[in-house]
């Protein structure tokens, strides 16, 4: 029987492989298959040769089916089945109720099943086309009935209804030939589908709106200017911790916990007086103190040691020689030099702050050498720490 079935299977195989490439098909054969079986009713009506005394005495049979299938796509599968179609009784015309022999019918089919919806749909309708190999056997060798072996195509249709995730009812209506028809009801089982791996989207980098290197979710200062150096919270650094960021702090060395103004400079509250000093001088366009200036700063240091409750604002000024911006920088550098000198003389750094005003506050005419010399000065403003 198998040798006769092989040509029909090979004839249909190319059409199935068109539904999916070979590698995909082989994978589906091992992952997407079903097994089933059932029983039903068959109509068997063999045609006795003319001129013989034989008639069909019983054309109704009980059929049994076993099948397996392999999904090629969601809706198309290759289906193979073995069917016992039942038995047809043969009697003579003169004694129709006396069955002389029974002809048993068997079929092996291979074909395609074409569904309306995907296989795992709760219910479905399908059509099928099979290549069929039929075989008959005679129970009484005294009755001259030929054993029949022939191949044909059969058509069918049916429906399924899923009763459990892996089980469904299957109804098949098939027409094997003009003389052979069946109705079969059975159960069909399929393995549980393998869970599909979930494709994880790549994690997006955290948003950093101001491009300061700190994610927006933890950035306490989300609108920092570009290229600004920030701390771990995304805020611009404040080296002297006076509440004024470095870029806006005109007095970056303010004593810790001292009150400051909007420019980050020491806020001298209460009575403020200016320390009368001799002129603190520097070499031309330089931050190097002259020897006379050092002598004067030594005197100021001794005074501040005796007045430990005083805070000091060191303010430096320049003449108008050079650009305004360079004079601002030069004046602040000179104020810092004075502060550093006083620290070396034993004055605590947290008592002093510095500020450079450049050429913005002249006290004399910059058109004369004498006036410019007076404008190049360092002033000391003092207030009591209690204030």
Secondary structure as the mmCIF struct_conf table of DSSP 4:
data_model
#
loop_
_struct_conf.conf_type_id
_struct_conf.id
_struct_conf.beg_label_comp_id
_struct_conf.beg_label_asym_id
_struct_conf.beg_label_seq_id
_struct_conf.end_label_comp_id
_struct_conf.end_label_asym_id
_struct_conf.end_label_seq_id
HELX_RH_AL_P HELX_RH_AL_P1 UNK A 2 UNK A 17
TURN_TY1_P TURN_TY1_P1 UNK A 18 UNK A 19
BEND BEND1 UNK A 20 UNK A 20
HELX_RH_AL_P HELX_RH_AL_P2 UNK A 22 UNK A 31
BEND BEND2 UNK A 32 UNK A 32
STRN STRN1 UNK A 33 UNK A 44
HELX_LH_PP_P HELX_LH_PP_P1 UNK A 48 UNK A 49
TURN_TY1_P TURN_TY1_P2 UNK A 50 UNK A 51
BEND BEND3 UNK A 52 UNK A 53
STRN STRN2 UNK A 54 UNK A 58
STRN STRN3 UNK A 60 UNK A 71
BEND BEND4 UNK A 72 UNK A 75
STRN STRN4 UNK A 76 UNK A 92
BEND BEND5 UNK A 93 UNK A 93
TURN_TY1_P TURN_TY1_P3 UNK A 94 UNK A 97
BEND BEND6 UNK A 98 UNK A 98
STRN STRN5 UNK A 101 UNK A 115
BEND BEND7 UNK A 116 UNK A 117
TURN_TY1_P TURN_TY1_P4 UNK A 119 UNK A 120
BEND BEND8 UNK A 121 UNK A 122
STRN STRN6 UNK A 123 UNK A 138
BEND BEND9 UNK A 139 UNK A 139
TURN_TY1_P TURN_TY1_P5 UNK A 141 UNK A 142
BEND BEND10 UNK A 143 UNK A 143
STRN STRN7 UNK A 149 UNK A 164
TURN_TY1_P TURN_TY1_P6 UNK A 165 UNK A 166
STRN STRN8 UNK A 167 UNK A 177
TURN_TY1_P TURN_TY1_P7 UNK A 178 UNK A 179
STRN STRN9 UNK A 180 UNK A 190
HELX_LH_PP_P HELX_LH_PP_P2 UNK A 191 UNK A 207
TURN_TY1_P TURN_TY1_P8 UNK A 209 UNK A 210
BEND BEND11 UNK A 212 UNK A 214
TURN_TY1_P TURN_TY1_P9 UNK A 216 UNK A 218
BEND BEND12 UNK A 220 UNK A 221
TURN_TY1_P TURN_TY1_P10 UNK A 222 UNK A 223
HELX_LH_PP_P HELX_LH_PP_P3 UNK A 224 UNK A 225
TURN_TY1_P TURN_TY1_P11 UNK A 226 UNK A 227
STRN STRN10 UNK A 230 UNK A 230
TURN_TY1_P TURN_TY1_P12 UNK A 232 UNK A 233
BEND BEND13 UNK A 234 UNK A 234
STRN STRN11 UNK A 236 UNK A 236
TURN_TY1_P TURN_TY1_P13 UNK A 239 UNK A 240
BEND BEND14 UNK A 242 UNK A 244
HELX_RH_3T_P HELX_RH_3T_P1 UNK A 246 UNK A 248
BEND BEND15 UNK A 250 UNK A 250
TURN_TY1_P TURN_TY1_P14 UNK A 252 UNK A 253
HELX_LH_PP_P HELX_LH_PP_P4 UNK A 254 UNK A 255
TURN_TY1_P TURN_TY1_P15 UNK A 256 UNK A 257
STRN STRN12 UNK A 260 UNK A 260
TURN_TY1_P TURN_TY1_P16 UNK A 262 UNK A 263
BEND BEND16 UNK A 264 UNK A 264
STRN STRN13 UNK A 266 UNK A 266
BEND BEND17 UNK A 270 UNK A 270
STRN STRN14 UNK A 272 UNK A 274
HELX_LH_PP_P HELX_LH_PP_P5 UNK A 275 UNK A 276
HELX_LH_PP_P HELX_LH_PP_P6 UNK A 278 UNK A 280
STRN STRN15 UNK A 282 UNK A 282
TURN_TY1_P TURN_TY1_P17 UNK A 284 UNK A 285
BEND BEND18 UNK A 286 UNK A 286
HELX_LH_PP_P HELX_LH_PP_P7 UNK A 288 UNK A 288
STRN STRN16 UNK A 289 UNK A 289
HELX_LH_PP_P HELX_LH_PP_P8 UNK A 290 UNK A 290
HELX_RH_AL_P HELX_RH_AL_P3 UNK A 291 UNK A 306
TURN_TY1_P TURN_TY1_P18 UNK A 308 UNK A 309
STRN STRN17 UNK A 310 UNK A 316
BEND BEND19 UNK A 320 UNK A 322
HELX_RH_AL_P HELX_RH_AL_P4 UNK A 324 UNK A 344
TURN_TY1_P TURN_TY1_P19 UNK A 345 UNK A 346
HELX_RH_3T_P HELX_RH_3T_P2 UNK A 349 UNK A 351
STRN STRN18 UNK A 352 UNK A 356
TURN_TY1_P TURN_TY1_P20 UNK A 358 UNK A 359
BEND BEND20 UNK A 360 UNK A 361
BEND BEND21 UNK A 363 UNK A 364
TURN_TY1_P TURN_TY1_P21 UNK A 366 UNK A 367
BEND BEND22 UNK A 368 UNK A 368
HELX_RH_AL_P HELX_RH_AL_P5 UNK A 369 UNK A 375
BEND BEND23 UNK A 376 UNK A 376
STRN STRN19 UNK A 378 UNK A 384
TURN_TY1_P TURN_TY1_P22 UNK A 385 UNK A 386
#
